[in-house]
Amino acid sequence: MFVMIWMLSTRIRNFLRRYAPTNILLAALHTRRGLKWGVPAMLLAVPYLFGVVLCAEATAHTGDGWLNILVLLFVWNALKFLVAGPALLARLIYVRVLEARAERASRVRTLSEGIELERIAIR
């Protein structure tokens, strides 16, 4: 029974990662090219929070309980984008530091090889 529940949850997760629009966008943001768009992507939380307010008000006035599912979905998507912004910014800084170190190391290696070649040519 436990294995069946595990497999079902894994398949649902894979389906949502592949076909849910917010998950596709977040996967694109986690690439090297997309890291710079992490902080502006936080602004996508605003329409989701607006949707939360609209659905919560509609639930309060009309009494339709099924709108609470939309409220939960909108809150979840807004939180995903709000958390992704600072996380992607931190990851971008980390990647840029690593790239700067690699560039500096290759520059030092090139300079040291050039000095060795000049010493050999002088002799």
C-alpha positions in Angstrom: 0.0 0.0 0.0 2.8 2.4 0.9 4.6 1.7 -2.4 1.4 2.4 -4.4 0.9 5.7 -2.6 4.6 6.6 -3.2 4.4 5.8 -6.9 1.2 7.7 -7.3 2.6 10.8 -5.6 5.8 10.5 -7.7 3.8 10.4 -10.9 1.6 13.3 -9.9 4.7 15.3 -9.1 6.3 14.5 -12.5 3.1 15.4 -14.3 2.8 18.8 -12.5 6.5 19.6 -13.1 6.1 18.9 -16.8 2.7 20.5 -17.5 1.9 23.1 -14.8 2.6 26.6 -16.1 4.1 28.0 -12.9 6.4 24.9 -12.5 7.6 25.3 -16.1 8.4 29.0 -15.5 10.2 28.2 -12.2 12.2 25.5 -14.0 13.2 28.0 -16.7 14.2 30.5 -14.0 16.5 27.9 -12.4 18.7 27.7 -15.5 21.8 29.9 -15.8 20.1 32.2 -18.3 17.0 32.5 -16.1 18.8 33.4 -12.8 18.8 37.1 -13.6 15.0 37.1 -13.9 14.4 35.7 -10.3 13.7 39.0 -8.6 11.4 40.4 -11.4 9.6 37.1 -11.3 8.6 37.9 -7.7 6.3 40.5 -9.2 4.2 37.6 -10.5 3.1 37.0 -6.9 1.0 40.2 -7.1 -1.7 38.9 -9.5 -1.9 35.7 -7.5 -2.4 37.6 -4.3 -5.1 39.7 -6.1 -6.8 36.5 -7.1 -6.7 35.3 -3.5 -8.5 38.5 -2.4 -11.1 38.2 -5.1 -11.8 34.5 -4.5 -11.9 35.0 -0.7 -14.4 37.9 -1.1 -16.5 35.8 -3.5 -16.5 32.9 -1.0 -17.5 35.2 1.8 -20.4 36.8 -0.1 -21.7 33.9 -2.1 -20.9 31.0 0.2 -19.4 28.9 -2.6 -16.9 26.6 -0.7 -15.2 25.4 -3.9 -13.6 28.8 -4.3 -11.4 28.0 -1.3 -9.5 25.5 -3.5 -8.6 28.4 -5.8 -7.6 30.5 -2.8 -5.2 27.7 -1.7 -3.9 27.3 -5.3 -3.3 31.1 -5.6 -1.6 31.3 -2.2 0.7 28.4 -3.1 1.7 29.9 -6.4 2.3 33.3 -4.8 4.5 31.8 -2.2 6.5 29.8 -4.8 7.3 33.1 -6.6 8.0 35.0 -3.4 10.5 32.4 -2.2 12.0 31.9 -5.6 13.1 35.5 -5.9 15.6 35.7 -3.1 16.7 32.1 -3.6 17.5 32.8 -7.2 19.3 36.0 -6.3 21.5 34.2 -3.9 22.2 31.5 -6.4 23.0 34.1 -9.1 25.5 35.8 -6.7 27.1 32.3 -6.0 27.4 31.5 -9.7 28.9 34.8 -10.5 31.5 34.4 -7.8 32.4 31.0 -9.1 32.7 32.4 -12.6 34.9 35.2 -11.4 37.1 32.8 -9.6 37.4 30.6 -12.6 38.2 33.5 -14.9 40.8 34.9 -12.4 42.4 31.4 -12.1 42.6 31.0 -15.9 44.1 34.6 -16.2 46.7 33.8 -13.6 47.5 30.5 -15.3 47.9 32.2 -18.7 50.1 34.9 -17.2 52.3 32.4 -15.5 52.7 30.3 -18.6 53.6 33.5 -20.5 56.3 34.3 -18.0 57.7 30.8 -18.3 57.8 31.1 -22.1 59.7 34.4 -21.8 62.3 32.9 -19.5 62.9 30.0 -21.9 63.2 32.4 -24.8 65.7 34.6 -22.9 68.1 31.7 -22.3 
